[in-house]
Amino acid sequence: MTAVLPERPRVHGAPGSVPDLLERLAQAPAGRTAVVAGGDELTFGELRARAMRFAGRLAARGIGPERVVALALPRGADLVVALIGTLTAGAAYLPVDPKLPAGRRRHLVEDAGADLVVTAGGTDGPVAEGVPHLAVTWLTAPEGEDPPYAPVAVGADTLAYVIYTSGSTGRPKGVEIGRAAVSALLAELEDTGIAVTGGGRVGWNASPSFDASVQQWVRLCRGDTLVMIDEETRADPALLARFVDEQALTDLDITPSHADPLLDLLSADGGPRPLTLLVGGEAVSPALWRRLGALGARGVLRTVNLYGPTECTVDATAGWIDAGAEPHIGRVLPGLRTRVLDAALNPVAEGGSGELYLAGPRVGRGYRGRPALTAERFVADAAACGQGAGGGRMYRTGDLVRLLPGGRLAYLGRADGQVKVRGHRIELREVEAAVAAAPGVAEAAVVLCPEVHGAPGLVAYHRPAGPAVAEGALRAHLESVLPGYMVPGLFVALDRFPTTVNGKIDRTALPAPAAAGPAPEAAEGLSASQRLIAGVWAAVLGASRIGPDDNFFKLGGHSLLAIKLVSRVRAELGVALPVKAVYANPRLRDLAAHIDTLVAATASQDR
């Protein structure tokens, strides 16, 4: 017997009233494919049945509205079931990426006050002591004596999820978003033509820990098929392009940094329904804008540039990419209102620039357990007081924009210490606090440099408290407490920091990273293949000398540089090297040996 999710009260979104997500999910045909995750597939009927079982387990533990369930699960069908099941119980979910350092996972669970941690099982210890854990392995077992599930009432502002972002105080902050805001987001994606009507196949590309994932899984609730993209595929442009074709994806959310290397590999035939790229997370360069616009004109792609802070339910503005226009972030979506204000909080005229404020029903509830920070960033909107839920508050984004004709906005940069690196939002002060807390470090400053191994990246300047701190030890410490994307690509040791007349660190006077220290020692005795690979490494990493035991990632390599490395190897050596091989063989000598094996295998096949 197919389970049907209980009816939910209608909630207020924008414009007007929109149904709760689960009301819409209940209407999807039971036999249609809902989730594709590797070899696993779930129909909507199966998804609803498992979500009901999961909700019953939560209800039996007393978990319902305003309670938080931490989902420490890898991407896959179980994650989707647990997420929908949590919402079915009326509770909120907290995504906790299993790949995060153990200390950070523990902090997220404890700081959010999670009532339960859901894991995949296995031999790993608890994510956080003192918090109940539940493994999802029972979900695929035959139905037994599952606790009954009784529907509970939820309201427009009932908590839907808590997602953490980098924090300026040195610790991440949890953003609270209500159910009506998420329902309204889906309706607006449809109303603006971003989500095309009728049976889409949407790739889930973003980490569940990032709010872009919400825009992807929410498409389930309109009857679209959600196709999970595994970690290996999403990290390799060649595999991703093949996956797009094989899975007949209609929609793919991606950052500009990852879109650029993908474009040359996508099928030139747009087919009856061209792929929609939802690009966001960082600024689109003029060159990439022109490439995307040209592909749109040929009917290969349709690309929309999306902008929005986590605090305003994922997407705030949207603009279709047209080769004839300069880069912009489009116009505000219907569920929000924009205010572009100068330093005196006066509205700017068309053509003027100022800080962007966002108001309306999709503005979040605030930061979990941080009332002072909430009051600082979620401020009164005097122009809209008395206009209903969310009408009297606006979120101060910290982003500078220019007001263009027709209500479009051009992104200019940040007004504070927040930066974007490879699509990830980072507060420099959080990274600085982690560097300063490392053993042997007395003082630290972290800045964003436009050129770190060929791309914008973080540089950590540090002053030792005593003997010099080895870069390897400092990097290892940061990798144990920060997500990988927040670990600086370069480290510069200073005897003293330059200061202003007020005695504060003068960041404008910090030495350029390239001039801060000597180049690596020259390596002797490289084999022919090692010399070839060393040359490619040097070009990608910006280093003049590479040794056989050097580690690509310890020299500052990261996911995007690994993609560039693979592209250079393919172009210069004619070897189809997968990105995963770089992660499996980070030492130069090991990667060279692996490439030698691939070359030999290719040669034997050609005989």
N, C-alpha and C positions, 0 to 999 in steps of 0.2 A: 504494500500500500504506500503510495507516494505521500510524503509529508508535505503539508502546506504551512508556510510560516504564518503566524497569527497576524490579523489585521492590526495596524498601528494607527494611532490618531494622526490626523493630518497636522502638519506643522507649517509654520510660517516662514517662507523664504523670501526671495525677491526675484521678479516682481510677483506680488500677490501671494497665493498660497500654493505650496507644492506638497505632494505626498512624501511621507517618510520613505527612505531608501528601501526598507524591507517590504513595504506595500508594493513597490514596483517590482522587486525581486520575486514576489509571490506570483506575479502575473506572467513570468517567462515560461514558455512551454516546457513541460517536464522532460521531454525527450531531447531537447536541444542541448548541444555540448556547452557546458558552462566553463570548465577549466581544462586546460591541456598543460601537463607538467611532465616533460620527458615522456616516459612510457605510460603515465597515468592520465586517465581522462575521467571527468565527472560530468554527468548530465545535470541540468538544473534540478531535476527531481532528486538525484543522489546528493547533490550539494545541500539542498534544503533538509533532507532527512538527517544527514550527518550534523548539520548546524543545529538542528533541534536536539539531537542527542547531546551535543556539546553544551548547549544552553541548559539542558536539564541537569547536567553535572554541576554547572556553575550555580544554578538556583539551589541545588541541594546543599551547597556550601554557603548559602546566604548571600551570594554575589548577584547584585542587580544594579539599578540606576545609581550613578555617582560612585560606583566602585571601579577599581582599575585592575585589569588583567594584563600582566606582562607577557608578551608573546616572544619568547626566545627561541624562534624556530627558523631553520633555513628556508629559502624560497622553495615552494612546492605546494602540492594540493592541500596538505595538512595546515599550512599557514592560512590559506584562504578559508578553509572550514573553520578554523579557530577564530579568525577575524569575524566572519559572518555570525558564528555562534555566539561570540561575545556581545555583538550588537543585538542579536536576537534576545539575549538575556537582559537587555537594557543597560548593560555595563559599557565601559570604555576600554579600548585597547591601548597598550603601550608597546610599540615595537622596540625590541632589543636585539640588535644584530649579533648572532652568535660569534661573528668574527672579531668583534670589538675586544679590546683588552679586558681581562677579568675584572680589574678594578673599576673600569668605567661601566661595565654591565651592572656590577653591584651598586654603584652610585645611582644609576638611572632607576633601578628598582626601589632602592631605599628612599631616594629623594622624592619619587612620585608617590610613595606610600602604597605600593601595589599590594593587593590582597592575595594574589596568586601569581605564580610563575609557571607558564606552560612551556615545556621543553619537548625535544624529540626523544628523550630517554637516553639510554647509553650509560657509560661509566663515568662521565664527567660529574664533578661534585655540584652542589647547589649553586645557583647564580648568586643568591643572597641568603645568608643565615637568618633563620627565624621567620622566613616567609614560606608558606606552603607551596609545594611544587606538584605539578600534574603532568605526566607524560601522555602524549597523544597516541601512543601505540594501540590503545584499545579502540580507536575510531574505526579501524579496518576489520575488527573482530565481529563475528556475528552478533546481532542485537540480542542482548540478554535482559536482565532486570535493570534497565536504565531508569534513573529517577524520572518521574513525570515532570513535564514542563508546563507551567501555568503562565500565560502571558501577563506582563506587567505594563503599566501605563508609563509612557515616556512623553516628555514635553519638548518644545522647540529648543530649549536651552540645555536639555539633558546632555551630559558630557558624552562625546562620541570617541574621542581619542586624545592622547597626550603625546606629542612629538617633541623631542629635545633638539635644541639648536645650540650653537656655540655661545658661551656667555662672556660678557665683558668683565665680570668680576673674578674670572679665573675658574669658574665652574659652569657647566651647561645649564640651561634653563628650559623648563618644560612648558610648552605652549598648549593651552586647553582650547579645544574646538567643540562646539555644540552640534547636535544632530541636524538641526534645521539648516545650518550653514553648509554642511556637506550635501544635503539634499538639494539646496539651491545651486551649489556648484554644478552638479550634474545637469540640472535644468538649464543653466546658462550655457553650458557647453553645447547643448542641443539647440537652444534658441539662436545662438550665434553661428550655427552651421559648422562648428568645429567637430562635433560628434555627429557624423552623417547618419541619417535614419536608416535602420535596417541591417541587422546581423553582422556587425563588424567583428573582426578578429584583432584584438588589442594586445600588443606585447607589454608584459610587465617587466620593465627594464630597470627601474630605479630600486635602490635598496629600500626595504620597508621602513628603515629608520629615517627616511627623508620624505617630506610631504608630497613630492612629485608622485610617489607611489599611490597616494590617495586618489589623484586624478586618474590613475590607471585601474585600480581595482574597482572603483565606483562604477565603471562602465558595465560591470556584471549586472548591476541593478536595473539596467535598461534592456537586458537580454543579449548583450554582446558576449562573445567568447573571450575569455582571458587566457592568454598564452604566456606561460612563465618562461623567461629567458634565463638559462643557467649561467653561472659565473664565468665559465670558460668561454661561452659563446659571446656574452656581452663585452668581454675584454678583448676580443679579436675581431677586427673589422671584416676580415674575409669570412669567418664563420658566421658573423651576424648577418652579412649580406645574403649568404646562402640560406640562413634560417628564415629571413624575411620572405624569400621566394618559396622555400619549401613549405612554410606554414601559412602562406598566402596572407600575411599580415596586412591589415588595412590601416593601422595606426601604430606609430612608434614614437614614444617620448624619449628625447635624447638631448644631451648638452651640446652646444656648438663645438666644443673640443673633440667630442667623439663623433659628431656628424661629419666633420671635415674629411677624415680619412675613409669614411664609409661611402661617400658619394661616388667615387670612381668605381666602386665595386657593385653598386646596385644595378639591377636589370634596367636596360635602356627602354624596355617596353613597359609603359605604365599600366597596360591592361585595361579591362573595363572599368576598374575603380583604382585610380592611382593611389599610391601610398601617401598617407598624411603624416608628415613629420611635425611633431609638437616640440619645438625647440625652446629651451629655457634654461635657467640656472646661472647664466652668465651672458655677457654682452656678445652679440653677433658682430664679427668684424665686417667692414665694408666688402672685403674680398669674398668672404663666405656668403654674405647677403646676395651679392651679384650671382654667385654660382647657384644658389638655391632658387633665385628668381628666374634664372635661365632654364633650369630644369622644370620649374613650374610652367613656364611659357611653352615648353615642349610637351607638357602633359605627363611627364614622368613622375613628378611629385606635386603635392600641394603642401606648403609649409606655413605654419603659423608661429609667430614669435610670441611667447608667453612670458609674462613677468608677474611676480607676486611674492610677498613675504609669507612665511609659515603662519604668522599671526593673523592673516586675513584669508585663511582657507585656500591655500595653494596659489590659485591664479587670480590676479587682480585686473590685468589688462591683457589685450590680445590684438595682434596686428598681422594680417596676411603679408607674406614676404613677396614683394614685387620688384623685379629687376630695375624698374624705372624710378624707384624711390630710394631715399637715403635710409639707413637703418633707424628704426624706431621701435617702441614697445607697444604701439597701437593705442586703442581707446579703452576706457574703463569698461569692465563687464557689468551687466545690469544689477548685480547684487551689491555693488559698492558705488561710492561716490568719491571723486578726487578733489583734493584741495592742494593747490600749488602755492605755497606761502613763502614770503621773504623772511628775513631775520626778525622783523617786527611783527610777524604773523599776519601780514597783509597779503591779500591775493595778488598774484602777478598777472600782468597783461599778456595777451598772446605775443609770443616771441621772447618773453622774459623767462628767467630761470629761477628756481627756488626749491625748497624741500617738499617732497611729496608726502601728503597725509591722506589716509584712506578712511572712509566712514561708511556705515551701512550695516545691514543685518549679518553680513559675513565676517565682520570683525570679530576676532576671537574673544574668549572670556577673560584672558589674561595669562599670567605666568603662574604655574602651580606653586603654591606656598610662598610666593614672592610678592606680597601686596605693595611694597614700596616700589619695586621695579615696575609692577603693573601700572601704578599711578604715574610713574615717570613717562612710560611709553604710550599708554592708552589714555588719552587726554580728552577733555571736554570739547565737544564740537558745538560752539555757541550758535552757529548758523542753522543747526538742525535739531536743537533740543525739542523734545516732545513729539518726535516723529516715530515713536514706537521702539521695538527691540533693537538695540544697537544704534538707534538714531542719534542719541546724544553723545556718542563717543567716537573718537577717531584715533587711528593708530599712526604714530609718528614713525615713518619708515627709515629715516636717516639717509634716503636716496635723493640725490639732486637730479632734477629733470628740467627740460625746456618745454614750454607749452607751445605746440605747433598748431597750425590751422586745422579746424575741424575736430578739435579735442584730442588729437594724437599727442603722444608724449615721446620725447627723445631722452634716453638715459645718459646722464653726464658723469656719474660716479657717486662716491660716498661722502657724507659730511662728517664721518667719525672714523673710528679705528677698525671698522668691519671691512673685510675683503672677501672676494670670491676667488677660489683657486680650483680650477678644473670643475667648476660647477658647484663646489661646496662652499657654504657660508661659514666664515671663520672670523672669530673675534681675536685680534692679535694679542690682546691682553690675556686671554686664556692660555695661549701658547707660551707667552712670556712667563706666566706664573709657573707653568710646568718646567720650563728651562731653568728658572731661578730656583725651583725646588729640587733640582737634580743634585746628587752628592758632589761636593767640591765647587759648586757655582755660587758666587757671591752676588752677582748682578747680571741682568739679562735684558735685551731688547730684541724684538722680532719685527721685521719689516717685510713688506712685499716689494720684490724687485722685478722689473719688467723682463729681465733676462736671467733666468736660472736654468742652465742646461737647455737653452733655446726656447724657453717659455716662461711666462710669469710664475714666480714661486716665492716661497718664504726663505728668508735668511735669518739665522739666529746669531746674534752677537752676544758674547758672554765673557765675563771677567771671573777668573778663578779666585777662590778664597785662599788658596795656598798653591801647591804644585799644579802644573798644567793639567787640565782635564782632557783625557783622550777622547777624540771625536767618536770613536766606536762605542765607548762606554756611555757617552752622552746620548748618542742616537738610540742605543739599546734601552736606556731609561725612558726616553720619550715614547718609543714604540710600545713600552709596557703600560703606559698611562693614557696615551692619546690614540685616536683613530689614525690610520696610516696617512690619510690625506692632510692631517694637521702636523705631521712631522716635517720640519724644515728640510729643504734640499741642500742647503749649504750652512756650514758653521764657521764662524769667525771668532777667534779668541783675541781679546784686547787686554792690554795691561791696564788701561783706564778708558772710561767713556768720555767723549766730548760732552761738555755741558753748556747750558745757556747761562745768562747772567743770574737767573733765579736758582741755579744749581741743579736743574733737571737735565736729563739726557737730551742732547741736541741730535735728534734723529737725522736732520739734514746734513750734519757733519760726519756721519758714520762713513768709514772708508768703503769704497766700492769692493765687493767681494773678490773680484779677480785680482785686486791689488793687495789683498790682505795677507797673502801667504805665498810661499814658493810652490811651483808646480811639482807634481809627484816625481819621484826618482825614476829615471829611465830604467826600463826592464831589459835584461839581456836574455838571449837564447830563445826567442819566440819562434815557433814553427811557422811555416808559410801560412797555414790557415789561421793561426793565432794572430799573425800580423794583419791579415785581412780583416778579421773581426775587431781587432784593436783599433784599426783605422775607422771602422764604422762606429764603434763605441765613442772614439774621440770626437767624431763629427756630431753625434747625438748628444753626448754629455758635455761637450765643450772643453774636454781635457786634452792636453797635448801628449801625455805619456800614460800608457796603460800597461799594467803588468799581468802576467798569466794568472796570478792568484787574486786579482782585484775582483770585487763583487759589484755587479752592475747597480744593485739597489743601495749598497753602502756608499757608492760614489754619487748618489743623489738620484738614481733612476726611479721612476714610478710608472704607473699604468700607461699614461699617455706616451712617455718616452719609450716604453717597451713596444708600443704600437709603431712608433717611428723607427725603432731599431729593426723590427721585423720587415717594415716596408723597405728600408735601405738594404737589408740582406737580400730580399727578393729581387730588388732592382740591380744590385751590384754583383751578387753571386748567383742569381738565378735559382735560389733555393726557396721552396715554399715552407718557410719556418712558421709554425704556429706560435702564438703569443705565450701559450702555456709552457713552451719549451724554455723561454727566458726565465720564467719563475722556477722551473724545475732545475735549471742549470745556470744559476746566477754568476758563478765564477767564469772568467774568461776561458780558461783551459777546458772546463767542462762543456761550455757552450760550443767552443770550436770543435771539440771531439764529437759532439752531437751532430753538428753541421757536416762534419766529414762523413759520418755514418749516412746522413740523408743524401749527400752527393754520391756516395758509393752505391746506395740503393737505387737512385735515379739512373745512374750510368748502367747498372746491370739490367734494368728494365728496358733501356734503349737499345741493348745489344740484339 
